[in-house]
């Protein structure tokens, strides 16, 4: 996460596992959530993402629906997180 200027603190919470390209590549991706982070500086890699910004959690689903969040590697963990907030559960192994 250093390219964002933030570093996660503590133990992550596993929120789910998914296959981004089933039938093409067998490459499961585990999604983790850290609830605490510390600012370590400014973003270091401008080419890693088109834009880095804080947004309210309540806007995430709308941004996904409008196609403003790209790639299954970003979309699926965000949806896992939103689902866990609505049900009060999180992923387990």
N, C-alpha and C positions, 0 to 999 in steps of 0.2 A: 503494500500500500504506500510505500514511500513516494511513489510518483505523484500521489495526490497531495502530499504535504502532511499526511496524518499517519500515525502508527497505532494499530490496535493494541489494547492492553488487556491482559488476563487471558483466561481460557475461552476458546470459541465454543459456540453452541452449534451443533450439526443440525441444519434445518432441512436437508434433503439431498438426494442423489438423483441424477438424471443422465440420460444418454442424448447428447445433442444431435447425433447423426446415426440413429439405429439403422441397421441394414447396410450401412456404408463403412462405418468404423465402430469397433467395440472399444469405446473410450468413456467409461462413466466419469462424471464430474460430481464431486461432493461440494455442497454449498454450506458455508459456515457464516455465523453471525457473531460479531463482537459488539457488545453493548457500550463499551467505553473505548475512547481513543484519545491520543494526545497529539497536539499540533507540533510537528518537528521542523516546519519550515514551509516555504512556498512549493507549489507543484514543481517537479524537476523534469518531467518529460512531456513537453507540449505535443508530441506526436502520438503519445499513448492514447489520448482521448481528444475528441473535438472540443469538449467543454467540460470543466469540472465546476460544479456548484452545489450548494446545499439547497434542497427543496423540501417542502413539507411532505410528510408521508401521505397525507390525504390527496396529494396531486399525482402520486406514482401511477395509479391505475389509469388515469386519464392520459398521462404521457405515453404509457405503453399502448393504449388503444389508438392514439394518434400517430403511432409509428415513430415517436421521438426517442425511444430507447431501442438501441439496435443490438441484435445478437441474442441468441438463446442463453449464452453464458451470463448475460445481465438480466434478461427478462425473467427467466425461470426462478432464479433465487429471489428476485423481488416479489414474484407472485407467491412463492413459498412463504416468505415473510408476511405478506399481507394476509394470507390464509391463516397463518398461525396467530396473528393478532385477532382475527375474527372468531377463531375457535378456542383461543386460549391454550393451544398446544404448540409444540415444536417438534421437529424431526428427532428421531432417535435412531441409534444403530442397533 
